[in-house]
Amino acid sequence: MWGYGEFIWNQEKKYYGFYKNDKKDGFGIFKMKGNKIFVGFWKEGKQNGIGKYIKDNNNIRYGIWKDGKKENEIFSEEEFINRFNSFEAKFINIFQWNVDKIKNFMN
């Protein structure tokens, strides 16, 4: 797969976003088991770059990921948005969606 795609394993696991060489690559939203959601950037199938992670209890964590692991935690949405580079800024509106809007989009 190359370009934008939607992959649904089941109602608990979905990905909407960009692919390159059949791997998540670029911007995407991934819903995992238990209503956990990652909104952010991917490279070669792993979280890479800035991201917003929503836990089961709607607790939001912002951070910077590299090779699928969170390297830095960012403590406020303002600080998070200030770290966007020019490419990432194209997706700023989606990052600013509230938890309910993201969950509705994924259902």
N, C-alpha and C positions, 0 to 999 in steps of 0.2 A: 504494500500500500504506500502511496506517495500523495502528499497533499492533505486536505481536510478529510476526516473520516469520523464515523461514529461506530463504536464497538460495544455491544451489550452482551455480557456473559449471562446475566440474569438480572432480576430487578434490584439485586443488592450490589451489583458490580457493573459500572458503565464508564466509558471514556468518550468524551467529545473533544476533538482537537486535531492537531496536525501530526502527520506521520512522515517519516523518511526511511526508506529501506525497510518497511514493515515494522518500524519501532516508533514509539511516541517521540516526537521531535518538534520543538517549537512550543506554542501555547496550547494548553489543554486543561480540561476539568475532568477529574477522575473521582468517581464515587466508589468507595470501598465498602466492604461488609460492615454493618453496624452504623450506617449513616455518616461515616467519616468521609470528608471531601477534601481533596487537594486541588487548589486553583493556582496554576503557575506554569512554569516553563520546564521543558524536558529536553534531554539530549541523549540520543541512542538508547531510548527506553527507560531512562532514569531521571528523577527530578534533578534539575540543574538550573540554577539561577534563583530569582526571587519567587516566593510562593506564599500562599495563604492556606493554612491547614485548619479545617473545622472539625473539632472532635464531636463525639456523640452528644455531649451535653451543650453543644453550641459554643463551647469555649474556642476562641479563635487565637491561633498562633501565626505570627508572621516570621519569615526567616529567609535565609539564603541557603540553598541546597547545592551540593556538588556530588556527582556520582551517586545520587539516591540517598545521601545522608545530609542531615541538616548541619551546616557549619556554624551559622550565626543565628541567634534569635534576635528579632527586632521587636521592641516592646510597644510601639504605637503605630497606628495606621499612618499618621503623618510622617514619621521617620521612614516607614516602609515605602511610601509613595515618593519620598525624596531620593530614594536609591534607584529609581527606575532609570534605565538608560533610554536613549531615543527610540529604539525598537520596542522595548517593553512598554513604553508610555502609550502606544497604540491601544493597549488592552486595559488601560487604567479604569475605564468605566465598569468593566466586569469585576475587577478587583474591589471596587467600591460598592458592589451589590451587597445588600444585607443577607444574613444567613437564610432567611425565609425565601428570598428571591432565588438564591443559588439552589436551595433544595427543591423549589418548585420547577426550576429549569431542568433539574436532573430527574424528575419524576415523569 
